Amino acid sequence: MLMIPGPTPVPEKVLLAMAKHPIGHRSGDFSKIIGELNENLKWLHQTTNEVLTLCVSGTGAMEAGIINFLSAGDRVLVGNNGKFGDRWAKMSRAFGLQVEEITAEWGQPLNPETFKEKLEADTNKQIKAVIVTHSETSTGVLNDLKTINEYVKAHGEALIIVDAVTSLGAVNVPIDEWGLDVVASGSQKGYMIPPGLGFVSVSDKAWKAYETATLPKFYLDLAPYKKANGKNSSPFTPPINLMFGLKAALEMMREEGLENIFARHKHLTEVTRAGIKELGLPLFAADDCAALAVTAVMPDKHDAEAIRSNMSKKYDIALAGGQDHLKGKIFRIGHLGFASEADMLKGLAALKATLKQLG
Ligand SMILES: *Cc1c(COP(=O)(O)O)cnc(C)c1O
């Protein structure tokens, strides 16, 4: 039983949809599927922008979000309060961007006011992009993207580039309403399908920036994907069977409805946090910035790895560990995608038994 924040559990309906022989990706039948996927992806992303589907993991979608819209030497502000914010910073440096990090301690949310100060001080409009992780999976913290984005909009020039890998499909990310320029996500998180697909939505403002961006790109050059999208096609051979699965998953999501999906994730988060509090274990992130995809727990009196090991051996439940300096200090419970209250109650009961067994 996967209770990690990705890969997440895959519904049987999706597994069965993938258990088919591939069809030709240039066929009329597949073109029809791409057309339906594009329409449903726009629905899920709450946007009329193109949502481009790439054969990459989430990090590949992040990379596409950088190299298509920026040039070496561009000044960018990067929010870093965890493993994935840190990945944005490393990636931006790898491509020769001039990175200024806005940090917060792991477990704390980014302070939007720091973004405001930096953006207001930039009267020459040198900052080309503000790059943030919405839901910081490594710590279970949801950053205040809405407010940060308002300051980016007040700046006027900078693009907002967002890692929404564990927020899309769990919490409200109204791309058009907020005017988010580039939003990257990946299939093995909120989309209820296995790893292998990355998604990037691109605003008109970002396409304008694309025209002057000079970082090298080929496989992840988004213009051919956009052109192909317009013809219900794809520039290269796509992972056809994953797309069969995506078709089934998006149908399930449409049936449930966005509001219900968000409400379910909120409820799962509340159930999990209440259960953890009842067990007397400290939560790593505060209630008011809790991510709705993953809950991080810091069991101060127990070794987090011993808890994870017992959960796996005795109950066949996979929990995620801490990353970097949090290894052994925290464990993380995923409640993203195809997860129900019954799943959380089972996980919490097994955790209670585990604590007893560990003394
Ligand atoms: C999972 C995840 C990613 C992408 O990781 P991949 O292993 O490349 O799919 C990026 N950002 C966040 C916040 C994530 O949770």
The ligand as a Gaussian input file, in Angstrom:
#p B3LYP/6-31G(d) Opt

LIG

0 1
 C        7.698000      14.687000      -7.110000
 C        8.001000      16.130000      -7.196000
 C        8.720000      16.659000      -8.283000
 C        9.193000      15.865000      -9.453000
 O        9.957000      14.789000      -9.169000
 P       10.247000      13.679000     -10.285000
 O       10.894000      12.605000      -9.515000
 O       11.104000      14.319000     -11.291000
 O        8.905000      13.315000     -10.862000
 C        8.920000      18.024000      -8.322000
 N        8.455000      18.822000      -7.362000
 C        7.742000      18.371000      -6.323000
 C        7.229000      19.327000      -5.317000
 C        7.494000      16.999000      -6.203000
 O        6.773000      16.542000      -5.176000

